[in-house]
Amino acid sequence: MIATVEENRPNELISLRYVGQVVNGEDDTTSEAAKAFMGAQEKYAFSESAGATTVDVELDSEDEFVAMFDDAWPLALKRLKEIVEARN
């Protein structure tokens, strides 16, 4: 996916808006598939309590993409946890 960062408040929030996809290593912003996904938005809000960080995810997308995100988020959040814990 190709996204622009709409808002970035370190340690608090990041908001992404999708503008295309990567197909066979090439940016695609003109195909029907890319256009269908354009404008989808993800927001990640981070909060800390008692030494634990919670990540709240918000999606604004067409219904057809929700299942894709539902499958991807657990893997992505697991990887994010690994990266953060390796830094501590």
N, C-alpha and C positions, 0 to 999 in steps of 0.2 A: 504494500500500500504506500501511496505517496500522500503525505499530510503536511499541513502548515500548522505551526504552533500559534494558536489564537491568543492564549494567555498562559503565562508561566509565573507562578509565585512560588519560588523555591521552598521546599518542605511543606507546602500547603496545597497547591493546585496546579495541574497542567491540563490545558484544553487543546484538543487537536481537531482540525477539520480536514477531511479527506478530499483530495483534488485529483486522484488518479490511482493507478496501480502499476506494478512492475510485472511485465510479461517477458519471459525468456531473457531476463537481465536488462530489458529496455523499458524506459518510462512510457506509459500509455495513458494519455489524457484525452484521447479522441474517440476510442472505440465505444460502441454501445454499452459494453460491460463496464468500462471505466466511467462513462457518463451516468450510468445507473447508480453508481456508488458515490459520485461526487456530492459533496455537501453533508455527508454523514459526519457526525461529530461524536467524539468521546471526551469525557471529562473524568479526571482522576483526582480525588480529594484525599489528602493525607491528614490523619489526626493521631495524636499520641496520648496514651493514658497508661499510667503505671508501668512505663517502660515498653509498652507494646504499641506498634503502629498499626492503624487500621487504614485500609485503602477502600474508599467508596468509589464505585464505577458507575457512570451515567452514560447512556447511549441514546443518541438521537439519530435514527436511521430508518430506512424502509424495513418493513417486517421481514422481507426475504433475506436480510443480512443478519438478523438477530441470532439465528442458530449458529452461523459461522462464528460470531463473536462469543457466544456461549461456549463453544468448543475451544476457542483460542484463549480466553481469559484465564482459566485455571493453569494452563501451561505457562503463559506469560507471567502471571503473578507468582508462580512457583520460582521461575527464573529470576524475577526481580528480588524475591526473598533471598535466594542464594547469593546474588550479587551484593545485597546490602549486608547480609550477615558475614560475608567474607571480608568486608571492609572494617568490621568491628573487631 
